[in-house]
Amino acid sequence: MTIKNISNVYNLLLSLGAFYLGVTMLSGEGVFETFPPEWVGKMPFNSWESLAFSGMIIFGVGNAVIAFYGFIKKDHKIFIFILTFIWGLLLFLSAIMPIMLIGEWYLPALQIWLLSLMQLILGFIGIVTKRFNKKKQLKF
């Protein structure tokens, strides 16, 4: 399995996870029953619904588009890895945002950081591999 396929599968799994988490937030059950009152006015979201829709659009649709573009395109462009890296950075920054705005740590931040770190690593390896292969092909 190539780094491109691994990256595409990982992006697809992140997309499915974003949709699953978004639907779970929209259900309003369990931990998503009430929105933390200390977040209102400090965070850019005022309800679980707005957070769920934003997450599903940005990370669900975004990662799905990257994954399907990668699966469909056979020319092995570096563009896929650049998008993977950017979405990993976006996921990492979105996990840091509550810490910076509220000054609180929350448990899912660690899992989100690990997921984003893996996406960043896949994007970085893909970019470096494509650059190295491109330079190697030019020498011969």
PECORZI-V349813 format. One record per residue. N is the residue number from 1. RES is the residue in one small letter. SS is DSSP state (H for helix, E for strand, C for the rest). D_CENTER is the distance of its C-alpha to the mean C-alpha in Angstrom with 2 decimals. Layout:
n: {N & N}
res: {RES & RES}
ss: {SS & SS}
d_center: {D_CENTER & D_CENTER}
//
This chain:
n: {1 & 2 & 3 & 4 & 5 & 6 & 7 & 8 & 9 & 10 & 11 & 12 & 13 & 14 & 15 & 16 & 17 & 18 & 19 & 20 & 21 & 22 & 23 & 24 & 25 & 26 & 27 & 28 & 29 & 30 & 31 & 32 & 33 & 34 & 35 & 36 & 37 & 38 & 39 & 40 & 41 & 42 & 43 & 44 & 45 & 46 & 47 & 48 & 49 & 50 & 51 & 52 & 53 & 54 & 55 & 56 & 57 & 58 & 59 & 60 & 61 & 62 & 63 & 64 & 65 & 66 & 67 & 68 & 69 & 70 & 71 & 72 & 73 & 74 & 75 & 76 & 77 & 78 & 79 & 80 & 81 & 82 & 83 & 84 & 85 & 86 & 87 & 88 & 89 & 90 & 91 & 92 & 93 & 94 & 95 & 96 & 97 & 98 & 99 & 100 & 101 & 102 & 103 & 104 & 105 & 106 & 107 & 108 & 109 & 110 & 111 & 112 & 113 & 114 & 115 & 116 & 117 & 118 & 119 & 120 & 121 & 122 & 123 & 124 & 125 & 126 & 127 & 128 & 129 & 130 & 131 & 132 & 133 & 134 & 135 & 136 & 137 & 138 & 139 & 140}
res: {m & t & i & k & n & i & s & n & v & y & n & l & l & l & s & l & g & a & f & y & l & g & v & t & m & l & s & g & e & g & v & f & e & t & f & p & p & e & w & v & g & k & m & p & f & n & s & w & e & s & l & a & f & s & g & m & i & i & f & g & v & g & n & a & v & i & a & f & y & g & f & i & k & k & d & h & k & i & f & i & f & i & l & t & f & i & w & g & l & l & l & f & l & s & a & i & m & p & i & m & l & i & g & e & w & y & l & p & a & l & q & i & w & l & l & s & l & m & q & l & i & l & g & f & i & g & i & v & t & k & r & f & n & k & k & k & q & l & k & f}
ss: {C & C & H & H & H & H & H & H & H & H & H & H & H & H & H & H & H & H & H & H & H & H & H & H & H & H & H & C & C & H & H & H & C & C & C & C & H & H & H & C & C & C & C & C & C & C & C & H & H & H & H & H & H & H & H & H & H & H & H & H & H & H & H & H & H & H & H & H & H & H & H & H & C & C & C & C & C & C & H & H & H & H & H & H & H & H & H & H & H & H & H & H & H & H & H & H & H & H & H & H & H & H & C & C & C & C & C & H & H & H & H & H & H & H & H & H & H & H & H & H & H & H & H & H & H & H & H & H & H & H & H & H & H & H & H & H & H & H & H & C}
d_center: {21.55 & 20.30 & 17.26 & 16.31 & 16.62 & 14.78 & 11.75 & 12.18 & 12.70 & 9.68 & 7.46 & 9.99 & 9.86 & 6.28 & 7.64 & 10.79 & 9.65 & 8.32 & 11.70 & 13.59 & 12.68 & 13.44 & 16.68 & 17.53 & 17.30 & 19.43 & 21.97 & 22.85 & 24.03 & 23.93 & 21.91 & 20.80 & 24.48 & 24.96 & 22.77 & 23.62 & 26.40 & 25.68 & 22.36 & 24.25 & 25.05 & 22.86 & 19.37 & 18.45 & 18.46 & 21.75 & 20.91 & 18.52 & 18.86 & 17.58 & 14.53 & 13.99 & 14.56 & 12.33 & 9.29 & 10.48 & 11.16 & 8.27 & 5.30 & 8.12 & 10.20 & 8.08 & 6.56 & 10.12 & 11.85 & 10.52 & 11.50 & 14.76 & 15.62 & 15.38 & 17.50 & 19.98 & 20.56 & 22.94 & 23.61 & 20.91 & 19.95 & 18.03 & 16.14 & 13.60 & 12.86 & 12.84 & 10.19 & 8.03 & 9.04 & 8.58 & 4.95 & 4.92 & 7.70 & 6.63 & 4.57 & 7.80 & 10.00 & 9.25 & 10.29 & 13.25 & 14.35 & 16.37 & 18.03 & 19.15 & 20.26 & 21.85 & 22.57 & 21.54 & 19.46 & 18.13 & 17.47 & 13.89 & 12.85 & 13.78 & 11.78 & 8.53 & 9.81 & 10.66 & 7.46 & 6.01 & 9.58 & 9.70 & 7.09 & 9.18 & 12.24 & 11.84 & 11.42 & 14.30 & 16.45 & 16.18 & 17.18 & 19.97 & 21.18 & 21.48 & 23.25 & 25.51 & 26.42 & 27.15 & 29.44 & 31.03 & 31.86 & 33.44 & 35.84 & 37.43}
//
